[in-house]
Amino acid sequence: MDLFRASLQHVHNVSVLLVFLCLVSSAHAQSNSSAPDLVLAGQVTGSQDKTHFEVPFEVPANVHRISVDFDYTGKDEKTVLNLGIADPERFRGTSGGNKSHFTISETDATPSYLPGLIPRGQWKLLIAVPNIRPQSSSAYHAEIRFNARAEDRGFSVAPLAEGTHWYRGDLHMHTAHSDGSCMSQSGKRAPCPVFLTAQKAAERGLDFIAITDHNTDSHYDEMRELQPYFDRLLLIPGREITTFWGHFNIFGVTQFIDYRVVERGGLSVDDVVKDVVAKGGIASVNHADSPGGEVCMGCAWEPPVPVNMSEFTGIEVINGGRLMLSSADVWEKQLRAGLRLTAIGGSDNHNAPADAAQAGAIGYPTTVVDARELSVTAILDGIRAGHVFIDLTASHDKLLELDVRDGSSEARMGDSLAIRSGEVVKIELHVVACPQAAVHLLVDGKDREPSAPMPAAGGDETLKTTWTSDGGRHWIRAEVRDSAGKLLLLGNPVYINFAAR
């Protein structure tokens, strides 16, 4: 017998209006609009006190996520309506009266609900009435959205912080959902829970993290549970796509991505990245200069066939890992080819509680992004734009800003300028919290000759210089090094005479 058939006798007591605003026939039909795809509305009367009833609705094909917003009147009269949901085959959860919004997808769901396949057919809202007074009436209103983009790309539909700032984060880390491990309560090596990664990142003062377990999406369900608790730490959906010929991170996608790249005749890196971009995400090559072979199988970036690097957004130029690996040469090769790929960093953490002195500790390095707000969309947009520098010291206050001006035109890190031959541009560097350091201005990856590095002796320095264009294509960026020459901050370029992205 259907688990819910017995409750159908109560349905005739409810006046239910189903208003079909727009049923999508494809997962790609969803726009960024907040308008619901379906509205369910009805009345509950006093005669239904302490009963259950169902409100059916149809889910079309090609839906991978359902989001529900539910409200009702009469709360001032102590009316209580509790909410749940069932798909055509099984119960998918109930949150009682503690949630007015929930989402369910193939990979993740709001706590109280079960992730999994979203079958087409008749679903049912399950409404229980713990209390309604005999003479009372309550109007309920449920908005149903299919494939809500905001929830496909992150775990919070609202920004965690407003305003344009430099936000600090770690874009490469692993947990129990792949090969992350740490010491258990009894001192044994054990798979490391997602919570410990978020907790340590919060302790280190980070604004955002991307947990990038290898090829899987199983960690997203836990991340959706954790996000409301970590309401000052943005959790960005991430995955490390691990192939036999190189690794790359993807960000801002919760849907399944096929990772099974083959040498020839099947799925290619280009195919995977195009799928990521089509779903609204970005991709970045990881630890390109890592040792390969049996030392680190598949870690070196050596695809068996040429890759269209223009589909990528960035390159992990600094990987915390075992030895703070730099892949700047691979990045600069792409810049020489005319591509504008953003340099980012990541700790490649595999042990959440690792002390700051240990290799691969969370936040070492930190990727610092100038973004309009603390949201997944804004952070990814900042990375796309190249408004990024890497802080190898995991500080809370170091700052590197680069501005290049030509008359009335101005560009900052990640931006481009068209400069004719013979024109002189003004360059301004702003460096904070790097006492006794030296600022290196690099043109096309090399220290500009004949200038020596510029000293940044104080805590807040603005340094100025000029550069004369020869009309060619160049990139200008800055690095900050300590008195021993150790790299502290690595900035992204201002692009001169590059093609548009």
One Martini backbone bead per residue (centre of mass of N, CA, C, O) as a GRO file, in nm:
protein
  501
    1MET     BB    1   0.096   0.035   0.022
    2ASP     BB    2   0.083   0.348   0.009
    3LEU     BB    3   0.219   0.549   0.244
    4PHE     BB    4  -0.009   0.797   0.163
    5ARG     BB    5  -0.307   0.691   0.105
    6ALA     BB    6  -0.452   0.732   0.381
    7SER     BB    7  -0.451   1.060   0.348
    8LEU     BB    8  -0.660   1.121   0.110
    9GLN     BB    9  -0.926   1.176   0.278
   10HIS     BB   10  -0.826   1.490   0.333
   11VAL     BB   11  -0.821   1.644   0.057
   12HIS     BB   12  -1.130   1.742   0.039
   13ASN     BB   13  -1.073   1.971   0.272
   14VAL     BB   14  -0.901   2.106   0.041
   15SER     BB   15  -0.819   2.406  -0.117
   16VAL     BB   16  -0.664   2.366  -0.435
   17LEU     BB   17  -0.424   2.569  -0.609
   18LEU     BB   18  -0.287   2.530  -0.934
   19VAL     BB   19  -0.013   2.724  -1.059
   20PHE     BB   20   0.114   2.731  -1.382
   21LEU     BB   21   0.372   2.925  -1.493
   22CYS     BB   22   0.643   2.728  -1.566
   23LEU     BB   23   0.730   2.455  -1.744
   24VAL     BB   24   1.002   2.281  -1.778
   25SER     BB   25   1.189   2.078  -2.035
   26SER     BB   26   1.471   2.184  -1.923
   27ALA     BB   27   1.763   2.233  -1.747
   28HIS     BB   28   1.834   2.501  -1.940
   29ALA     BB   29   1.573   2.699  -1.889
   30GLN     BB   30   1.689   2.829  -1.654
   31SER     BB   31   1.703   3.126  -1.501
   32ASN     BB   32   1.789   3.405  -1.292
   33SER     BB   33   1.520   3.416  -1.206
   34SER     BB   34   1.287   3.427  -0.923
   35ALA     BB   35   1.076   3.286  -1.062
   36PRO     BB   36   0.857   3.051  -1.048
   37ASP     BB   37   0.742   2.745  -1.194
   38LEU     BB   38   0.560   2.688  -0.930
   39VAL     BB   39   0.232   2.706  -0.769
   40LEU     BB   40   0.109   2.633  -0.440
   41ALA     BB   41  -0.235   2.658  -0.319
   42GLY     BB   42  -0.424   2.699   0.000
   43GLN     BB   43  -0.656   2.566   0.247
   44VAL     BB   44  -0.693   2.563   0.604
   45THR     BB   45  -0.889   2.414   0.855
   46GLY     BB   46  -1.006   2.328   1.166
   47SER     BB   47  -1.090   2.030   1.073
   48GLN     BB   48  -0.755   1.961   1.027
   49ASP     BB   49  -0.669   1.889   1.288
   50LYS     BB   50  -0.444   1.646   1.306
   51THR     BB   51  -0.335   1.619   1.001
   52HIS     BB   52  -0.284   1.481   0.672
   53PHE     BB   53  -0.152   1.603   0.352
   54GLU     BB   54  -0.152   1.630  -0.010
   55VAL     BB   55   0.047   1.799  -0.276
   56PRO     BB   56   0.048   1.781  -0.601
   57PHE     BB   57   0.318   1.759  -0.855
   58GLU     BB   58   0.496   1.828  -1.152
   59VAL     BB   59   0.786   1.676  -1.295
   60PRO     BB   60   0.993   1.712  -1.531
   61ALA     BB   61   1.222   1.666  -1.740
   62ASN     BB   62   1.553   1.747  -1.669
   63VAL     BB   63   1.576   1.740  -1.354
   64HIS     BB   64   1.821   1.814  -1.073
   65ARG     BB   65   1.641   2.039  -0.913
   66ILE     BB   66   1.466   2.121  -0.605
   67SER     BB   67   1.287   2.415  -0.491
   68VAL     BB   68   1.146   2.533  -0.171
   69ASP     BB   69   0.885   2.769  -0.078
   70PHE     BB   70   0.727   2.826   0.247
   71ASP     BB   71   0.394   2.947   0.347
   72TYR     BB   72   0.177   3.094   0.611
   73THR     BB   73  -0.105   3.158   0.782
   74GLY     BB   74  -0.184   3.203   1.141
   75LYS     BB   75   0.050   3.228   1.354
   76ASP     BB   76  -0.099   3.425   1.558
   77GLU     BB   77  -0.305   3.154   1.610
   78LYS     BB   78  -0.112   2.888   1.624
   79THR     BB   79  -0.053   2.794   1.356
   80VAL     BB   80   0.063   2.467   1.219
   81LEU     BB   81   0.290   2.380   0.950
   82ASN     BB   82   0.422   2.093   0.808
   83LEU     BB   83   0.708   1.971   0.612
   84GLY     BB   84   0.730   1.775   0.303
   85ILE     BB   85   0.853   1.501   0.076
   86ALA     BB   86   0.773   1.323  -0.237
   87ASP     BB   87   0.827   1.104  -0.469
   88PRO     BB   88   0.711   0.860  -0.684
   89GLU     BB   89   0.879   0.636  -0.479
   90ARG     BB   90   0.972   0.831  -0.226
   91PHE     BB   91   1.089   0.944   0.056
   92ARG     BB   92   1.269   1.283   0.114
   93GLY     BB   93   1.140   1.433   0.365
   94THR     BB   94   1.139   1.628   0.683
   95SER     BB   95   1.107   1.964   0.865
   96GLY     BB   96   0.859   2.054   0.959
   97GLY     BB   97   0.886   2.385   1.117
   98ASN     BB   98   1.216   2.465   1.054
   99LYS     BB   99   1.149   2.514   0.735
  100SER     BB  100   1.092   2.730   0.436
  101HIS     BB  101   1.353   2.606   0.295
  102PHE     BB  102   1.447   2.387   0.013
  103THR     BB  103   1.685   2.147  -0.131
  104ILE     BB  104   1.708   1.909  -0.416
  105SER     BB  105   1.957   1.683  -0.537
  106GLU     BB  106   2.182   1.460  -0.667
  107THR     BB  107   2.419   1.572  -0.445
  108ASP     BB  108   2.219   1.759  -0.264
  109ALA     BB  109   2.083   1.875   0.062
  110THR     BB  110   1.889   1.977   0.285
  111PRO     BB  111   1.855   1.933   0.587
  112SER     BB  112   1.609   1.651   0.601
  113TYR     BB  113   1.713   1.568   0.314
  114LEU     BB  114   1.740   1.371   0.011
  115PRO     BB  115   1.950   1.288  -0.209
  116GLY     BB  116   1.903   1.249  -0.570
  117LEU     BB  117   1.721   1.153  -0.796
  118ILE     BB  118   1.502   1.334  -1.032
  119PRO     BB  119   1.206   1.235  -1.100
  120ARG     BB  120   0.965   1.211  -1.299
  121GLY     BB  121   0.649   1.336  -1.203
  122GLN     BB  122   0.471   1.275  -0.910
  123TRP     BB  123   0.474   1.486  -0.654
  124LYS     BB  124   0.476   1.560  -0.285
  125LEU     BB  125   0.347   1.749  -0.055
  126LEU     BB  126   0.386   1.730   0.303
  127ILE     BB  127   0.116   1.807   0.525
  128ALA     BB  128   0.102   1.909   0.857
  129VAL     BB  129  -0.140   1.952   1.149
  130PRO     BB  130  -0.080   2.021   1.474
  131ASN     BB  131  -0.228   2.325   1.454
  132ILE     BB  132  -0.581   2.435   1.465
  133ARG     BB  133  -0.832   2.618   1.514
  134PRO     BB  134  -1.164   2.574   1.467
  135GLN     BB  135  -1.201   2.893   1.344
  136SER     BB  136  -0.968   2.864   1.158
  137SER     BB  137  -0.751   2.993   0.888
  138SER     BB  138  -0.518   2.880   0.623
  139ALA     BB  139  -0.276   3.005   0.398
  140TYR     BB  140  -0.091   2.851   0.147
  141HIS     BB  141   0.256   2.879  -0.001
  142ALA     BB  142   0.424   2.731  -0.288
  143GLU     BB  143   0.749   2.745  -0.428
  144ILE     BB  144   0.873   2.616  -0.738
  145ARG     BB  145   1.206   2.517  -0.837
  146PHE     BB  146   1.405   2.455  -1.124
  147ASN     BB  147   1.732   2.466  -1.144
  148ALA     BB  148   1.871   2.650  -0.943
  149ARG     BB  149   2.148   2.834  -0.988
  150ALA     BB  150   2.237   2.927  -0.708
  151GLU     BB  151   2.233   2.617  -0.596
  152ASP     BB  152   2.434   2.499  -0.808
  153ARG     BB  153   2.686   2.713  -0.718
  154GLY     BB  154   2.581   2.692  -0.410
  155PHE     BB  155   2.495   2.719  -0.037
  156SER     BB  156   2.411   3.030  -0.083
  157VAL     BB  157   2.172   3.280  -0.177
  158ALA     BB  158   2.342   3.473   0.003
  159PRO     BB  159   2.551   3.686   0.102
  160LEU     BB  160   2.795   3.707   0.362
  161ALA     BB  161   2.899   3.980   0.224
  162GLU     BB  162   2.929   4.320   0.173
  163GLY     BB  163   3.122   4.453  -0.053
  164THR     BB  164   3.421   4.574  -0.162
  165HIS     BB  165   3.694   4.336  -0.140
  166TRP     BB  166   3.953   4.158   0.002
  167TYR     BB  167   3.938   3.816  -0.034
  168ARG     BB  168   4.021   3.519   0.159
  169GLY     BB  169   4.164   3.199   0.032
  170ASP     BB  170   4.112   2.842  -0.042
  171LEU     BB  171   4.143   2.626  -0.355
  172HIS     BB  172   4.286   2.354  -0.205
  173MET     BB  173   4.121   2.056  -0.078
  174HIS     BB  174   4.099   1.767   0.153
  175THR     BB  175   3.907   1.476   0.243
  176ALA     BB  176   3.729   1.189   0.310
  177HIS     BB  177   3.623   1.201  -0.001
  178SER     BB  178   3.925   1.116  -0.031
  179ASP     BB  179   4.272   1.182   0.079
  180GLY     BB  180   4.191   1.282   0.355
  181SER     BB  181   4.381   1.305   0.670
  182CYS     BB  182   4.382   1.217   1.029
  183MET     BB  183   4.371   1.216   1.360
  184SER     BB  184   4.229   1.045   1.586
  185GLN     BB  185   4.133   1.008   1.907
  186SER     BB  186   4.352   0.752   1.925
  187GLY     BB  187   4.591   0.821   1.701
  188LYS     BB  188   4.477   0.751   1.420
  189ARG     BB  189   4.459   0.718   1.096
  190ALA     BB  190   4.198   0.914   0.929
  191PRO     BB  191   3.939   1.024   0.791
  192CYS     BB  192   3.861   1.363   0.722
  193PRO     BB  193   3.640   1.578   0.811
  194VAL     BB  194   3.488   1.851   0.684
  195PHE     BB  195   3.461   2.023   0.940
  196LEU     BB  196   3.769   2.062   0.996
  197THR     BB  197   3.825   2.238   0.753
  198ALA     BB  198   3.634   2.470   0.822
  199GLN     BB  199   3.740   2.528   1.106
  200LYS     BB  200   4.034   2.600   1.029
  201ALA     BB  201   3.967   2.827   0.831
  202ALA     BB  202   3.827   3.004   1.042
  203GLU     BB  203   4.073   3.028   1.235
  204ARG     BB  204   4.249   3.166   0.989
  205GLY     BB  205   4.047   3.392   0.856
  206LEU     BB  206   3.883   3.304   0.626
  207ASP     BB  207   3.637   3.365   0.364
  208PHE     BB  208   3.723   3.114   0.171
  209ILE     BB  209   3.643   2.786   0.024
  210ALA     BB  210   3.766   2.489  -0.159
  211ILE     BB  211   3.653   2.172  -0.188
  212THR     BB  212   3.869   1.919  -0.382
  213ASP     BB  213   3.775   1.644  -0.443
  214HIS     BB  214   3.824   1.360  -0.622
  215ASN     BB  215   3.570   1.359  -0.872
  216THR     BB  216   3.371   1.414  -0.654
  217ASP     BB  217   3.030   1.507  -0.488
  218SER     BB  218   2.979   1.414  -0.180
  219HIS     BB  219   3.059   1.685  -0.012
  220TYR     BB  220   2.810   1.874  -0.068
  221ASP     BB  221   2.613   1.786   0.150
  222GLU     BB  222   2.789   1.886   0.387
  223MET     BB  223   2.823   2.181   0.292
  224ARG     BB  224   2.521   2.253   0.314
  225GLU     BB  225   2.510   2.205   0.618
  226LEU     BB  226   2.751   2.409   0.706
  227GLN     BB  227   2.694   2.699   0.598
  228PRO     BB  228   2.504   2.822   0.821
  229TYR     BB  229   2.727   2.807   1.040
  230PHE     BB  230   2.938   2.929   0.826
  231ASP     BB  231   2.862   3.273   0.798
  232ARG     BB  232   3.193   3.368   0.729
  233LEU     BB  233   3.230   3.107   0.531
  234LEU     BB  234   3.276   3.036   0.214
  235LEU     BB  235   3.138   2.763   0.022
  236ILE     BB  236   3.291   2.619  -0.254
  237PRO     BB  237   3.243   2.441  -0.515
  238GLY     BB  238   3.460   2.151  -0.562
  239ARG     BB  239   3.706   1.991  -0.791
  240GLU     BB  240   3.936   1.732  -0.874
  241ILE     BB  241   4.043   1.665  -1.180
  242THR     BB  242   4.162   1.328  -1.235
  243THR     BB  243   4.410   1.239  -1.442
  244PHE     BB  244   4.675   1.078  -1.613
  245TRP     BB  245   4.773   1.400  -1.728
  246GLY     BB  246   4.628   1.564  -1.501
  247HIS     BB  247   4.516   1.847  -1.306
  248PHE     BB  248   4.188   2.005  -1.221
  249ASN     BB  249   4.000   2.264  -1.115
  250ILE     BB  250   3.661   2.312  -1.005
  251PHE     BB  251   3.407   2.579  -0.995
  252GLY     BB  252   3.058   2.623  -0.938
  253VAL     BB  253   2.970   2.302  -0.935
  254THR     BB  254   2.727   2.030  -0.860
  255GLN     BB  255   2.721   1.868  -1.090
  256PHE     BB  256   2.792   1.625  -1.281
  257ILE     BB  257   3.129   1.525  -1.388
  258ASP     BB  258   3.301   1.389  -1.632
  259TYR     BB  259   3.648   1.247  -1.577
  260ARG     BB  260   3.709   1.020  -1.818
  261VAL     BB  261   3.990   1.052  -1.951
  262VAL     BB  262   4.134   0.989  -2.263
  263GLU     BB  263   4.368   0.964  -2.503
  264ARG     BB  264   4.164   0.844  -2.734
  265GLY     BB  265   3.828   0.862  -2.865
  266GLY     BB  266   3.719   1.041  -2.622
  267LEU     BB  267   3.733   1.195  -2.348
  268SER     BB  268   3.829   1.526  -2.294
  269VAL     BB  269   3.937   1.804  -2.154
  270ASP     BB  270   3.762   1.988  -2.326
  271ASP     BB  271   3.493   1.853  -2.258
  272VAL     BB  272   3.497   1.907  -1.955
  273VAL     BB  273   3.528   2.219  -1.957
  274LYS     BB  274   3.276   2.280  -2.124
  275ASP     BB  275   3.081   2.168  -1.913
  276VAL     BB  276   3.153   2.360  -1.687
  277VAL     BB  277   3.091   2.628  -1.834
  278ALA     BB  278   2.791   2.557  -1.906
  279LYS     BB  279   2.738   2.544  -1.573
  280GLY     BB  280   2.910   2.816  -1.459
  281GLY     BB  281   3.206   2.747  -1.441
  282ILE     BB  282   3.550   2.683  -1.350
  283ALA     BB  283   3.902   2.644  -1.454
  284SER     BB  284   4.218   2.498  -1.310
  285VAL     BB  285   4.535   2.435  -1.314
  286ASN     BB  286   4.742   2.202  -1.150
  287HIS     BB  287   5.050   2.146  -1.058
  288ALA     BB  288   5.220   2.138  -1.339
  289ASP     BB  289   5.532   2.086  -1.204
  290SER     BB  290   5.491   1.822  -1.107
  291PRO     BB  291   5.564   1.530  -1.045
  292GLY     BB  292   5.555   1.222  -1.199
  293GLY     BB  293   5.451   0.926  -1.222
  294GLU     BB  294   5.529   0.735  -0.938
  295VAL     BB  295   5.555   0.985  -0.756
  296CYS     BB  296   5.290   1.133  -0.918
  297MET     BB  297   5.016   1.024  -1.044
  298GLY     BB  298   4.907   1.265  -1.277
  299CYS     BB  299   5.026   1.554  -1.177
  300ALA     BB  300   5.136   1.631  -1.431
  301TRP     BB  301   5.122   1.853  -1.709
  302GLU     BB  302   5.047   1.602  -1.985
  303PRO     BB  303   4.871   1.596  -2.227
  304PRO     BB  304   4.818   1.385  -2.507
  305VAL     BB  305   4.661   1.634  -2.610
  306PRO     BB  306   4.573   1.917  -2.709
  307VAL     BB  307   4.475   2.214  -2.533
  308ASN     BB  308   4.222   2.450  -2.474
  309MET     BB  309   4.319   2.710  -2.272
  310SER     BB  310   4.082   2.923  -2.313
  311GLU     BB  311   3.878   2.762  -2.117
  312PHE     BB  312   4.042   2.859  -1.904
  313THR     BB  313   4.100   3.071  -1.615
  314GLY     BB  314   4.347   2.912  -1.470
  315ILE     BB  315   4.649   2.887  -1.256
  316GLU     BB  316   4.836   2.705  -1.029
  317VAL     BB  317   5.119   2.864  -0.927
  318ILE     BB  318   5.062   2.795  -0.614
  319ASN     BB  319   5.158   2.505  -0.422
  320GLY     BB  320   5.175   2.389  -0.110
  321GLY     BB  321   5.202   2.111  -0.028
  322ARG     BB  322   5.532   1.991   0.017
  323LEU     BB  323   5.699   2.275  -0.136
  324MET     BB  324   5.592   2.521  -0.269
  325LEU     BB  325   5.494   2.517  -0.572
  326SER     BB  326   5.598   2.634  -0.890
  327SER     BB  327   5.413   2.734  -1.218
  328ALA     BB  328   5.510   2.996  -1.379
  329ASP     BB  329   5.610   2.885  -1.654
  330VAL     BB  330   5.335   2.782  -1.755
  331TRP     BB  331   5.187   3.048  -1.736
  332GLU     BB  332   5.382   3.222  -1.919
  333LYS     BB  333   5.334   3.060  -2.174
  334GLN     BB  334   5.037   3.155  -2.203
  335LEU     BB  335   5.097   3.457  -2.216
  336ARG     BB  336   5.276   3.444  -2.473
  337ALA     BB  337   5.014   3.331  -2.637
  338GLY     BB  338   4.773   3.547  -2.529
  339LEU     BB  339   4.674   3.455  -2.256
  340ARG     BB  340   4.430   3.518  -1.979
  341LEU     BB  341   4.552   3.382  -1.691
  342THR     BB  342   4.490   3.317  -1.364
  343ALA     BB  343   4.659   3.347  -1.073
  344ILE     BB  344   4.666   3.090  -0.833
  345GLY     BB  345   4.603   2.923  -0.516
  346GLY     BB  346   4.696   2.627  -0.302
  347SER     BB  347   4.747   2.398  -0.046
  348ASP     BB  348   4.671   2.093  -0.068
  349ASN     BB  349   4.510   1.980   0.160
  350HIS     BB  350   4.521   1.657   0.381
  351ASN     BB  351   4.533   1.808   0.687
  352ALA     BB  352   4.351   2.006   0.864
  353PRO     BB  353   4.524   2.038   1.152
  354ALA     BB  354   4.762   2.156   1.041
  355ASP     BB  355   5.020   2.329   1.097
  356ALA     BB  356   5.161   2.615   0.975
  357ALA     BB  357   5.455   2.469   0.950
  358GLN     BB  358   5.323   2.284   0.754
  359ALA     BB  359   5.282   2.137   0.477
  360GLY     BB  360   4.970   2.224   0.349
  361ALA     BB  361   4.840   2.430   0.503
  362ILE     BB  362   4.585   2.610   0.565
  363GLY     BB  363   4.641   2.904   0.360
  364TYR     BB  364   4.907   2.770   0.212
  365PRO     BB  365   4.816   2.958   0.025
  366THR     BB  366   4.660   3.268  -0.049
  367THR     BB  367   4.371   3.379  -0.212
  368VAL     BB  368   4.320   3.711  -0.340
  369VAL     BB  369   3.997   3.876  -0.385
  370ASP     BB  370   3.836   4.112  -0.580
  371ALA     BB  371   3.507   4.172  -0.456
  372ARG     BB  372   3.167   4.276  -0.425
  373GLU     BB  373   3.132   3.999  -0.263
  374LEU     BB  374   3.038   3.713  -0.055
  375SER     BB  375   3.029   3.503  -0.325
  376VAL     BB  376   3.049   3.284  -0.568
  377THR     BB  377   3.006   3.469  -0.807
  378ALA     BB  378   3.207   3.696  -0.720
  379ILE     BB  379   3.465   3.530  -0.691
  380LEU     BB  380   3.467   3.416  -0.981
  381ASP     BB  381   3.468   3.692  -1.119
  382GLY     BB  382   3.740   3.784  -0.998
  383ILE     BB  383   3.902   3.559  -1.133
  384ARG     BB  384   3.828   3.613  -1.424
  385ALA     BB  385   3.947   3.918  -1.403
  386GLY     BB  386   4.227   3.906  -1.222
  387HIS     BB  387   4.159   4.006  -0.914
  388VAL     BB  388   4.463   3.885  -0.807
  389PHE     BB  389   4.648   3.750  -0.528
  390ILE     BB  390   4.933   3.594  -0.367
  391ASP     BB  391   4.970   3.462  -0.030
  392LEU     BB  392   5.237   3.287   0.119
  393THR     BB  393   5.175   3.378   0.444
  394ALA     BB  394   4.874   3.395   0.544
  395SER     BB  395   4.768   3.665   0.586
  396HIS     BB  396   4.544   3.946   0.690
  397ASP     BB  397   4.711   4.225   0.546
  398LYS     BB  398   4.830   4.184   0.292
  399LEU     BB  399   4.918   4.402   0.004
  400LEU     BB  400   4.854   4.412  -0.368
  401GLU     BB  401   4.870   4.688  -0.596
  402LEU     BB  402   4.791   4.758  -0.951
  403ASP     BB  403   4.847   5.053  -1.157
  404VAL     BB  404   4.762   5.163  -1.494
  405ARG     BB  405   4.829   5.470  -1.680
  406ASP     BB  406   4.661   5.636  -1.973
  407GLY     BB  407   4.561   5.904  -1.904
  408SER     BB  408   4.221   5.816  -1.880
  409SER     BB  409   4.334   5.536  -1.848
  410GLU     BB  410   4.269   5.231  -1.649
  411ALA     BB  411   4.450   4.962  -1.477
  412ARG     BB  412   4.433   4.650  -1.325
  413MET     BB  413   4.450   4.363  -1.223
  414GLY     BB  414   4.346   4.191  -1.529
  415ASP     BB  415   4.361   4.418  -1.708
  416SER     BB  416   4.345   4.630  -2.005
  417LEU     BB  417   4.562   4.792  -2.257
  418ALA     BB  418   4.592   5.033  -2.516
  419ILE     BB  419   4.929   5.091  -2.649
  420ARG     BB  420   5.125   5.295  -2.804
  421SER     BB  421   5.398   5.376  -2.944
  422GLY     BB  422   5.576   5.582  -2.702
  423GLU     BB  423   5.408   5.552  -2.465
  424VAL     BB  424   5.352   5.669  -2.135
  425VAL     BB  425   5.320   5.503  -1.830
  426LYS     BB  426   5.167   5.484  -1.518
  427ILE     BB  427   5.293   5.338  -1.211
  428GLU     BB  428   5.115   5.182  -0.930
  429LEU     BB  429   5.211   5.075  -0.599
  430HIS     BB  430   5.049   4.883  -0.338
  431VAL     BB  431   5.188   4.824  -0.008
  432VAL     BB  432   5.114   4.596   0.266
  433ALA     BB  433   5.276   4.449   0.529
  434CYS     BB  434   5.609   4.474   0.404
  435PRO     BB  435   5.864   4.495   0.571
  436GLN     BB  436   6.172   4.507   0.418
  437ALA     BB  437   6.087   4.495   0.129
  438ALA     BB  438   6.066   4.402  -0.224
  439VAL     BB  439   5.973   4.540  -0.539
  440HIS     BB  440   5.885   4.371  -0.835
  441LEU     BB  441   5.899   4.464  -1.172
  442LEU     BB  442   5.735   4.292  -1.437
  443VAL     BB  443   5.823   4.215  -1.780
  444ASP     BB  444   5.752   3.930  -1.916
  445GLY     BB  445   5.878   3.791  -1.633
  446LYS     BB  446   6.085   4.035  -1.596
  447ASP     BB  447   6.290   4.236  -1.478
  448ARG     BB  448   6.316   4.558  -1.507
  449GLU     BB  449   6.513   4.735  -1.718
  450PRO     BB  450   6.741   4.890  -1.493
  451SER     BB  451   6.573   4.837  -1.254
  452ALA     BB  452   6.540   4.815  -0.932
  453PRO     BB  453   6.419   4.721  -0.666
  454MET     BB  454   6.163   4.834  -0.460
  455PRO     BB  455   6.130   4.969  -0.163
  456ALA     BB  456   5.933   4.849   0.144
  457ALA     BB  457   5.974   4.965   0.454
  458GLY     BB  458   5.690   4.993   0.529
  459GLY     BB  459   5.338   4.931   0.589
  460ASP     BB  460   5.256   5.178   0.369
  461GLU     BB  461   5.301   5.172   0.018
  462THR     BB  462   5.369   5.407  -0.256
  463LEU     BB  463   5.467   5.328  -0.585
  464LYS     BB  464   5.651   5.491  -0.859
  465THR     BB  465   5.634   5.469  -1.223
  466THR     BB  466   5.752   5.393  -1.558
  467TRP     BB  467   5.646   5.314  -1.907
  468THR     BB  468   5.741   5.221  -2.242
  469SER     BB  469   5.596   5.167  -2.535
  470ASP     BB  470   5.621   4.950  -2.846
  471GLY     BB  471   5.321   4.823  -2.930
  472GLY     BB  472   5.319   4.562  -2.794
  473ARG     BB  473   5.294   4.262  -2.626
  474HIS     BB  474   5.222   4.277  -2.269
  475TRP     BB  475   5.320   4.212  -1.921
  476ILE     BB  476   5.238   4.349  -1.593
  477ARG     BB  477   5.398   4.285  -1.279
  478ALA     BB  478   5.412   4.184  -0.925
  479GLU     BB  479   5.653   4.141  -0.656
  480VAL     BB  480   5.715   4.023  -0.318
  481ARG     BB  481   6.019   4.041  -0.123
  482ASP     BB  482   6.237   3.966   0.090
  483SER     BB  483   6.563   4.015   0.205
  484ALA     BB  484   6.619   3.701   0.092
  485GLY     BB  485   6.409   3.660  -0.169
  486LYS     BB  486   6.141   3.575  -0.068
  487LEU     BB  487   5.830   3.496  -0.151
  488LEU     BB  488   5.515   3.665  -0.075
  489LEU     BB  489   5.398   3.811  -0.343
  490LEU     BB  490   5.163   3.751  -0.621
  491GLY     BB  491   5.081   3.907  -0.920
  492ASN     BB  492   4.881   4.012  -1.154
  493PRO     BB  493   4.830   4.141  -1.456
  494VAL     BB  494   4.875   4.384  -1.689
  495TYR     BB  495   4.747   4.423  -2.013
  496ILE     BB  496   4.920   4.476  -2.326
  497ASN     BB  497   4.771   4.434  -2.622
  498PHE     BB  498   4.543   4.242  -2.575
  499ALA     BB  499   4.308   4.041  -2.618
  500ALA     BB  500   4.018   3.963  -2.555
  501ARG     BB  501   3.854   3.716  -2.369
   0.00000   0.00000   0.00000
